[in-house]
Amino acid sequence: MVVDCHSHIRCVGLGQVDISEHLESAEVVDRCIVLGSPDGPTEEVNNQLSQYVAKYEQKMVGFALIDPLNEPVNAKHVRAATEKLGFKGIVLYCAQSGFHPAHTRAFQLYEAAQELHLPVFFHNTPVGPGGILEFARPFLLDEVARTFPSLKIIIGNMGFPFYDQTVCVLAKHENVYADMAVKPTNGWQVYRTVIAAYEQGVMDKLIFGSAFPAARAQACIEALLGFNKPVKEAGLPTVPRNLIQAAIERDTLKLLGIEK
């Protein structure tokens, strides 16, 4: 089972992505999670995503965009915003939207998500000069995980650029995972992502993601499976290939409690 847990059909700064390219990227995986993006009105973004996911329901799983500062965050609203549109999780952009992960209204949202068994994907890598880097730190999710121990949390992009903080949070909390989305052309980034998790002993907490359109799923898989060759030749520490393959083939939907 290969699940791409991180993809988009529209992105900040890029707008609408070519749907045919997204479908092509998803061909090599069994299921593909598509995240709402804060590049337009929330209702518009979620409606478009819902229609896309419904059209390809055998392949796609949608995560709703929610801004806790500007939308109702009680369980009734969250249920309506997800179930009605067929979403199986929530995606938040703390750095981009300008709110601390432990903001009071965000905590109300987590409470609702935990009650409704909805995983929360933290896409906190700031995009553009307006993003607040302070709110992207994975350490800030420690308080969230402590307060809501049953809430399934995914740290997007391995918490880039704060890899060391990410692996510490992964090691500390049972229900926190990280998507190891990598850019195949950025060899050092790929190495830094995987080796940080391996040395901390949290390879079992990594799940596969392409971050499309930043990269294609096939290219990411090839980069990860070929991880050891260049680093071995350079005399750098390697990571057992079976651990990397296990992360790629991890059944993320089952892990997050999402019905197939």
C-alpha positions in Angstrom: 0.0 0.0 0.0 1.6 3.3 -1.1 -0.2 6.5 0.0 0.9 9.9 -1.1 -0.2 11.8 2.0 0.7 15.3 0.7 -0.5 16.8 -2.6 -2.3 19.9 -3.9 -4.4 20.8 -6.9 -3.9 24.6 -6.2 -1.1 26.3 -4.4 -0.2 29.7 -3.0 1.6 31.7 -5.7 0.8 29.1 -8.4 -3.0 29.1 -8.4 -4.7 26.2 -10.1 -2.5 23.2 -10.9 -2.9 21.2 -14.1 -5.2 18.4 -13.0 -3.9 16.0 -15.6 -0.4 16.4 -14.1 -1.8 15.6 -10.6 -3.6 12.5 -11.9 -0.4 11.4 -13.7 1.6 11.8 -10.5 -1.0 9.8 -8.5 -0.9 6.9 -11.0 2.1 5.3 -9.2 0.4 5.3 -5.7 -2.6 3.4 -4.4 -4.3 6.4 -2.7 -3.5 10.2 -2.7 -4.4 12.7 0.0 -5.1 16.2 -1.5 -4.8 19.2 0.8 -6.8 22.4 0.6 -4.5 25.4 0.1 -4.9 29.0 1.5 -4.8 30.6 -2.0 -8.4 31.8 -2.0 -11.7 32.0 0.0 -12.0 28.9 2.2 -15.4 28.0 0.9 -14.3 28.2 -2.7 -11.1 26.2 -2.1 -13.0 23.4 -0.2 -15.9 23.2 -2.7 -13.4 22.8 -5.6 -11.4 20.2 -3.7 -14.6 18.3 -2.8 -15.7 18.1 -6.4 -12.3 16.8 -7.5 -12.1 14.2 -4.7 -15.6 13.0 -5.4 -14.9 12.6 -9.1 -11.9 10.3 -8.4 -13.1 8.9 -5.1 -11.3 5.5 -5.7 -8.0 7.3 -5.6 -8.3 10.6 -3.9 -8.9 11.6 -0.2 -9.5 15.3 0.7 -8.4 17.3 3.7 -10.4 20.4 4.4 -8.8 23.8 4.7 -9.9 25.5 8.0 -8.8 28.8 9.4 -9.6 28.8 13.1 -9.2 32.5 13.5 -12.0 33.3 11.0 -14.3 30.4 11.0 -16.5 28.6 13.7 -14.5 25.8 15.3 -17.1 23.9 17.3 -17.7 20.2 16.6 -21.0 20.9 14.8 -19.4 23.3 12.3 -16.3 21.1 11.8 -18.5 18.1 11.2 -20.6 20.0 8.6 -17.4 21.4 6.9 -16.0 17.9 6.5 -18.7 15.3 6.3 -20.9 17.3 3.9 -18.0 17.7 1.5 -16.6 14.2 2.0 -13.4 15.2 3.7 -11.4 12.8 5.9 -9.1 15.3 7.7 -8.1 18.9 8.2 -5.1 20.9 7.0 -3.9 24.0 8.8 -1.4 26.6 7.7 -0.3 28.3 11.0 2.7 30.2 9.6 0.9 31.3 6.5 -2.3 32.2 8.2 -0.6 33.9 11.1 -1.7 32.0 14.2 0.2 30.2 16.9 -0.5 26.4 16.9 -1.6 26.8 20.5 -4.0 29.7 19.9 -7.2 29.3 22.0 -9.4 29.0 18.9 -7.0 26.5 17.4 -7.3 24.4 20.6 -11.1 24.5 20.2 -10.6 23.1 16.7 -8.3 20.3 17.9 -10.9 19.4 20.5 -13.5 19.0 17.8 -11.2 17.1 15.5 -10.3 14.7 18.3 -14.0 14.1 19.0 -14.7 13.5 15.3 -11.6 11.3 14.8 -10.3 13.7 12.1 -6.5 13.8 11.6 -4.9 17.2 11.4 -2.1 18.0 8.9 0.1 20.9 9.9 1.4 22.5 6.7 3.5 25.1 8.5 6.3 25.8 6.1 5.9 29.5 5.5 5.4 30.6 1.9 6.4 34.1 1.0 7.6 37.1 3.1 4.2 37.3 4.9 4.6 33.9 6.6 5.5 33.8 10.3 8.5 31.4 10.6 8.1 31.4 14.4 4.7 29.6 14.1 6.3 26.9 11.9 8.4 25.4 14.7 7.5 21.8 15.4 8.3 22.2 19.1 5.0 24.2 19.3 3.1 21.1 18.4 4.3 19.4 21.6 1.7 21.3 23.6 -1.0 20.3 21.1 0.0 16.6 21.3 0.2 16.6 25.1 -3.3 18.2 25.4 -4.9 16.0 22.8 -3.2 12.6 23.0 -5.7 10.8 20.8 -5.5 13.4 18.0 -3.7 12.1 14.9 -1.1 14.8 13.9 1.0 15.0 10.7 3.9 17.4 10.5 4.2 18.4 6.9 7.5 18.5 5.0 9.2 16.9 7.9 8.9 20.3 9.7 11.3 21.9 7.2 13.6 23.6 8.1 13.4 22.4 11.7 14.2 18.7 11.2 15.7 18.2 14.7 12.7 19.6 16.4 10.5 17.3 14.3 12.2 14.1 15.2 12.1 15.0 18.9 8.3 15.5 18.7 7.9 12.3 16.8 9.9 10.3 19.4 7.9 11.9 22.2 4.3 11.4 21.0 2.6 8.2 19.9 0.1 9.8 17.5 2.4 12.3 15.8 3.8 11.5 12.3 5.8 13.4 9.7 5.5 13.4 6.0 8.9 12.9 4.4 8.2 14.9 1.3 11.5 15.6 -0.5 12.6 17.4 -3.6 14.5 14.7 -5.6 16.9 17.4 -7.0 17.9 18.5 -3.5 20.2 15.7 -2.6 21.3 17.2 0.8 17.7 17.8 1.8 16.8 14.2 1.1 19.8 13.0 3.1 19.1 15.4 6.0 15.5 14.4 6.2 16.1 10.6 6.3 19.2 10.5 8.4 17.7 12.7 11.1 14.8 10.3 11.5 17.0 7.2 11.4 19.5 8.5 14.0 16.6 9.4 16.4 15.0 6.0 15.9 11.7 7.3 14.5 11.7 5.8 10.9 8.4 4.1 11.9 6.8 7.5 12.3 7.5 8.7 8.8 4.9 8.5 6.0 5.3 9.1 2.3 4.4 12.4 0.6 5.4 14.0 -2.7 4.2 17.6 -1.9 3.0 17.8 -5.6 3.3 20.0 -7.5 6.7 20.6 -5.9 7.7 17.0 -7.0 6.2 13.9 -8.6 5.5 10.8 -6.6 7.6 8.6 -8.8 10.6 10.8 -8.6 10.3 11.0 -4.8 10.1 7.2 -4.5 13.1 6.8 -6.7 15.1 9.4 -4.8 14.3 7.7 -1.5 15.0 4.1 -2.6 18.3 5.3 -4.2 19.2 7.1 -1.0 22.2 5.0 0.1 24.2 4.9 -3.1 25.6 8.4 -3.3 26.1 8.7 0.5 27.8 5.4 0.8 30.2 6.4 -2.0 30.9 9.6 -0.1 31.6 7.7 3.1 28.5 9.1 5.0 26.3 7.1 7.3 23.6 5.0 5.5 20.1 4.0 6.4 18.9 0.4 5.9 16.9 0.3 2.7 14.1 -1.9 4.2 13.3 1.0 6.6 13.0 3.5 3.8 10.9 1.1 1.8 8.7 0.4 4.8 8.0 4.2 5.2 7.1 4.5 1.5 4.7 1.5 1.7 3.2 2.4 5.0 -0.6 2.3 5.0 -1.1 5.9 6.0 -4.9 5.7 5.7 -5.1 2.9 8.3 -2.5 4.7 10.5 -4.6 7.8 10.6 -7.9 6.0 11.1 -9.3 7.0 7.7 -11.9 4.6 6.3 -11.0 3.3 2.8 
